[in-house]
Amino acid sequence: MTTSGHHAFDRLIAQCQSAPAGRVAIAVVSPTTAVALEGALDAENAGLIEPILVGVEAEIRALAAELGRDVSKARFVAARDDEEAARKGVALCREGAAHALMKGSLHTDVLMHAVLDSAAGLRTARRLSHVFVIDAPAYPRPLLVTDAAITIYPTLDDKVDIVKNAIELAHALGIAIPNVAILSAVETVNPKITSTIDAAALCKMADRKQIAGAILDGPLAFDTAVSAEAARIKHLVSAVAGVADILVVPDLESGNMLAKQLEYLGGAQLAGIVLGARVPTILTSRADSAETRLTSCAVAVLLHYATHPAVKV
């Protein structure tokens, strides 16, 4: 299955299918709606993953039968409810039985509560952050928007980890030196606009090699980040303007609205993933399509290959 009309995601799926390491085991938590179950099974049929279906087994099997999908050979891990399914999915990842976690039909806060549990979760020293990987018809490359789902009002310290997480994901997707645009409403530093101060600090940290592996510039408005013509009109000289790979948004609200506008008004397709934990967590909206879940699996698989290049599953 491919994502017709979204060529960047087609390429990511093809990268997974041609990789020598094989399928990646993913714990799929509470796949009890059609899009949640079909997204996981489509990713299995595409040769990307081996799903471990965690939840109320009878409910999942009944749904599969209703959809005409074969789960006779699937691995199940029984759970009584969403909370237990989240804990068991996380435990599979801690034990190494699964190499990524996938949200099914449960609420995000239920899943993330298990992921963030101090004793039994998946936390590391790195702050968790979310990235929307966006395949927009009007933009010639994948566009990463972060953080639009985890950190509501990030501090400068938070943004350092948010940027580092996104850079590592970009590398895993094959972007050797990603261009990182630190977004604000303007292109000049204004003490009254905190995001411009943060942008200036992040860029200086990149100059001092505190943030490596990418080219940073900011503050940049959205138009100059993605349009070389807008940058030319504004007489803006920037190595990132018009060719951004990563957009670092001021806060969750602006990032979430930006991503959803690109999806619903701009015809973009989105994949969603949480970074900074022991394993990637595929985090999609309950309203997202099975196709979005498939492409999110592809992103998680490529990230796993990048961090575990010798692992075969």
C-alpha positions as CSV (number, residue, x, y, z in Angstrom):
1,M,0.0,0.0,0.0
2,T,1.3,3.4,-0.8
3,T,0.2,6.9,-0.1
4,S,-1.0,8.0,-3.5
5,G,-0.2,11.7,-4.2
6,H,2.2,12.0,-1.2
7,H,5.5,11.2,-2.8
8,A,7.7,11.9,0.3
9,F,5.8,9.3,2.3
10,D,5.9,6.8,-0.6
11,R,9.7,7.1,-0.4
12,L,9.8,6.6,3.3
13,I,7.7,3.4,3.0
14,A,9.9,2.2,0.2
15,Q,13.0,2.8,2.4
16,C,11.5,0.5,5.1
17,Q,10.6,-2.2,2.6
18,S,14.1,-2.3,1.1
19,A,15.9,-2.3,4.5
20,P,17.7,-5.6,5.3
21,A,16.9,-5.6,9.0
22,G,13.4,-6.9,8.5
23,R,10.1,-6.0,10.3
24,V,10.0,-4.2,13.6
25,A,7.9,-5.5,16.4
26,I,5.5,-2.8,17.6
27,A,3.1,-3.0,20.6
28,V,-0.2,-1.7,19.4
29,V,-2.2,-0.5,22.4
30,S,-6.0,-0.9,22.3
31,P,-6.7,-1.1,18.6
32,T,-10.4,-1.2,19.0
33,T,-11.6,1.0,16.2
34,A,-11.5,0.3,12.5
35,V,-8.8,2.9,11.7
36,A,-6.6,1.8,14.6
37,L,-6.6,-1.9,13.8
38,E,-6.5,-1.4,10.0
39,G,-3.5,1.0,10.3
40,A,-1.5,-1.6,12.2
41,L,-2.5,-4.4,9.9
42,D,-1.8,-2.4,6.8
43,A,1.7,-1.7,8.1
44,E,2.1,-5.4,8.6
45,N,0.9,-6.2,5.1
46,A,3.3,-3.6,3.7
47,G,6.2,-5.5,5.3
48,L,7.0,-2.8,7.9
49,I,6.0,-4.2,11.3
50,E,5.1,-7.2,13.3
51,P,2.2,-6.0,15.4
52,I,1.6,-7.2,19.0
53,L,-2.1,-6.4,19.7
54,V,-2.5,-5.4,23.3
55,G,-6.0,-5.1,24.7
56,V,-9.3,-6.9,25.1
57,E,-8.7,-9.8,22.8
58,A,-12.3,-10.8,22.1
59,E,-13.1,-7.2,21.2
60,I,-10.2,-6.9,18.8
61,R,-11.0,-10.3,17.2
62,A,-14.6,-9.3,16.8
63,L,-13.6,-6.1,15.1
64,A,-11.2,-7.9,12.8
65,A,-14.0,-10.3,11.8
66,E,-16.3,-7.3,11.1
67,L,-13.7,-5.7,8.9
68,G,-12.9,-8.9,7.1
69,R,-9.3,-8.9,8.3
70,D,-7.3,-12.0,9.3
71,V,-5.7,-11.9,12.7
72,S,-5.5,-15.7,13.1
73,K,-1.7,-15.6,13.3
74,A,-1.4,-12.3,15.2
75,R,0.2,-12.2,18.6
76,F,-2.2,-10.9,21.4
77,V,-1.4,-9.7,24.9
78,A,-4.6,-9.6,26.9
79,A,-5.6,-6.5,29.0
80,R,-8.8,-5.7,30.7
81,D,-9.0,-2.0,29.8
82,D,-7.0,0.8,28.2
83,E,-5.0,1.6,31.4
84,E,-3.8,-2.0,31.7
85,A,-3.2,-2.2,27.9
86,A,-1.0,0.9,28.1
87,R,1.0,-0.5,31.0
88,K,1.5,-3.9,29.2
89,G,2.5,-2.2,26.0
90,V,5.1,-0.2,27.8
91,A,6.3,-3.3,29.6
92,L,6.8,-5.1,26.2
93,C,9.1,-2.2,25.1
94,R,11.0,-2.2,28.4
95,E,11.6,-6.0,28.0
96,G,12.8,-5.6,24.4
97,A,9.9,-7.7,23.1
98,A,8.7,-4.7,21.1
99,H,10.8,-1.9,19.6
100,A,8.2,0.8,19.3
101,L,4.8,1.6,20.9
102,M,1.7,2.5,18.9
103,K,-1.4,4.3,20.1
104,G,-4.6,2.6,19.2
105,S,-8.0,3.9,20.2
106,L,-7.3,5.1,23.8
107,H,-6.9,8.6,25.0
108,T,-3.4,10.1,24.6
109,D,-3.1,10.9,28.3
110,V,-3.7,7.3,29.3
111,L,-0.9,6.1,27.0
112,M,1.5,8.8,28.0
113,H,0.9,8.3,31.7
114,A,2.2,4.8,31.3
115,V,5.2,6.0,29.1
116,L,6.1,8.7,31.6
117,D,5.8,6.5,34.8
118,S,9.0,7.1,36.8
119,A,9.3,3.4,37.9
120,A,7.9,1.4,35.0
121,G,7.9,3.8,32.0
122,L,10.2,4.6,29.1
123,R,11.7,7.9,30.1
124,T,15.4,8.8,29.5
125,A,17.4,11.8,30.4
126,R,16.1,13.5,27.2
127,R,12.8,15.4,27.4
128,L,10.0,13.8,25.4
129,S,8.7,15.7,22.4
130,H,6.3,15.2,19.5
131,V,7.0,15.6,15.8
132,F,4.5,15.8,13.0
133,V,6.2,14.6,9.8
134,I,4.2,16.3,7.1
135,D,4.0,15.4,3.4
136,A,2.5,18.5,1.8
137,P,1.7,18.5,-1.9
138,A,3.0,22.1,-2.3
139,Y,6.4,21.5,-0.6
140,P,9.1,19.4,-2.2
141,R,10.4,17.6,0.9
142,P,9.1,16.2,4.2
143,L,8.5,18.9,6.7
144,L,8.9,18.2,10.5
145,V,6.9,20.3,12.9
146,T,7.7,20.2,16.6
147,D,6.5,20.2,19.4
148,A,2.8,20.2,18.7
149,A,1.5,17.6,21.1
150,I,3.5,17.2,24.3
151,T,5.1,20.4,25.8
152,I,2.5,23.1,26.1
153,Y,4.6,26.1,26.7
154,P,8.3,25.0,26.3
155,T,11.1,26.9,28.0
156,L,14.4,27.5,26.3
157,D,15.8,24.3,28.0
158,D,12.8,22.4,26.7
159,K,13.4,23.7,23.2
160,V,17.0,22.5,23.2
161,D,15.8,18.9,23.6
162,I,12.9,19.4,21.2
163,V,15.4,20.6,18.5
164,K,17.8,17.8,19.2
165,N,15.1,15.1,19.0
166,A,13.9,16.5,15.7
167,I,17.4,16.6,14.3
168,E,17.9,13.0,15.2
169,L,14.7,12.0,13.5
170,A,15.6,14.0,10.4
171,H,18.9,12.1,10.2
172,A,17.0,8.8,10.5
173,L,14.8,9.9,7.6
174,G,17.8,10.4,5.4
175,I,18.2,14.2,5.8
176,A,21.9,14.5,6.4
177,I,22.1,18.2,7.4
178,P,18.6,19.4,8.1
179,N,17.7,23.1,7.9
180,V,16.0,24.1,11.2
181,A,13.7,27.2,11.2
182,I,12.9,28.5,14.6
183,L,9.5,30.1,14.1
184,S,8.0,33.3,15.4
185,A,5.8,36.0,13.9
186,V,8.7,38.1,12.8
187,E,12.3,37.8,11.6
188,T,13.9,40.2,14.0
189,V,14.6,39.7,17.7
190,N,12.0,41.5,19.8
191,P,12.4,41.5,23.6
192,K,8.6,41.6,23.9
193,I,8.2,38.3,21.9
194,T,9.7,35.5,23.9
195,S,10.0,33.1,20.9
196,T,12.4,35.5,19.1
197,I,14.7,35.5,22.2
198,D,14.6,31.7,22.3
199,A,15.3,31.6,18.6
200,A,18.4,33.8,18.9
201,A,19.7,31.7,21.8
202,L,19.2,28.4,20.0
203,C,21.0,29.7,17.0
204,K,23.9,30.9,19.1
205,M,24.0,27.5,20.8
206,A,24.3,25.9,17.3
207,D,27.2,28.3,16.6
208,R,28.9,27.1,19.7
209,K,28.2,23.4,18.8
210,Q,25.9,22.9,21.8
211,I,23.4,21.8,19.1
212,A,25.0,19.9,16.3
213,G,24.1,18.1,13.1
214,A,21.9,20.8,11.5
215,I,21.8,24.4,10.3
216,L,19.6,26.6,12.5
217,D,18.2,30.0,11.8
218,G,15.6,32.2,13.5
219,P,13.5,33.9,14.3
220,L,11.8,33.2,11.0
221,A,8.1,33.7,10.1
222,F,6.4,30.7,8.5
223,D,6.3,32.3,5.0
224,T,10.1,32.9,5.0
225,A,10.8,29.5,6.4
226,V,9.1,27.7,3.5
227,S,9.2,30.3,0.6
228,A,12.4,31.5,-0.9
229,E,10.4,34.1,-2.8
230,A,9.0,35.5,0.5
231,A,12.5,35.7,1.9
232,R,13.7,37.5,-1.2
233,I,10.9,40.1,-1.1
234,K,11.7,40.7,2.6
235,H,15.5,41.0,1.8
236,L,16.2,38.2,4.2
237,V,19.6,36.5,3.8
238,S,19.4,33.0,5.4
239,A,20.7,29.5,4.6
240,V,17.4,28.1,6.0
241,A,14.8,30.4,4.5
242,G,12.7,28.7,1.8
243,V,14.3,25.3,2.4
244,A,13.4,24.4,5.9
245,D,13.2,20.8,6.9
246,I,12.3,21.3,10.5
247,L,9.9,24.0,11.9
248,V,10.3,24.6,15.6
249,V,7.1,26.3,16.8
250,P,6.8,28.7,19.8
251,D,4.3,26.5,21.7
252,L,1.9,23.5,21.4
253,E,-1.1,25.6,20.4
254,S,0.6,27.3,17.4
255,G,2.2,24.0,16.3
256,N,-1.0,22.0,16.5
257,M,-3.0,24.5,14.6
258,L,-0.3,24.8,11.9
259,A,-0.1,21.1,11.4
260,K,-3.9,20.6,11.3
261,Q,-4.3,23.6,8.9
262,L,-1.8,22.0,6.5
263,E,-3.7,18.7,6.7
264,Y,-7.3,19.9,6.4
265,L,-6.9,23.0,4.2
266,G,-3.6,22.2,2.4
267,G,-4.1,18.5,1.5
268,A,-1.1,17.4,3.5
269,Q,-0.7,14.0,5.1
270,L,0.7,13.7,8.6
271,A,2.6,11.1,10.6
272,G,3.0,11.6,14.3
273,I,5.7,10.3,16.6
274,V,7.0,11.0,20.1
275,L,10.8,11.0,20.6
276,G,13.1,11.1,23.6
277,A,11.9,7.8,25.2
278,R,13.6,4.4,25.1
279,V,11.6,3.6,22.0
280,P,9.6,5.6,19.5
281,T,5.9,6.1,20.3
282,I,3.6,6.4,17.4
283,L,1.1,9.0,18.5
284,T,-1.8,9.8,16.2
285,S,-5.2,11.4,16.7
286,R,-8.2,9.1,17.1
287,A,-9.6,10.9,14.1
288,D,-6.6,10.0,11.9
289,S,-7.0,7.6,9.0
290,A,-5.5,4.1,8.7
291,E,-3.2,5.6,6.1
292,T,-1.8,8.1,8.5
293,R,-1.1,5.3,11.0
294,L,0.7,3.3,8.3
295,T,3.0,6.2,7.4
296,S,3.6,6.9,11.2
297,C,4.7,3.2,11.4
298,A,7.2,3.9,8.6
299,V,8.7,6.8,10.4
300,A,9.1,4.8,13.6
301,V,10.6,1.9,11.7
302,L,13.2,4.2,10.1
303,L,14.0,5.7,13.5
304,H,14.5,2.2,14.9
305,Y,16.8,1.2,12.0
306,A,18.9,4.3,12.6
307,T,19.4,3.7,16.3
308,H,19.7,-0.1,16.0
309,P,21.3,-0.7,12.6
310,A,22.5,-4.3,13.5
311,V,19.2,-5.5,15.0
312,K,17.1,-8.0,13.1
313,V,13.6,-8.6,14.3
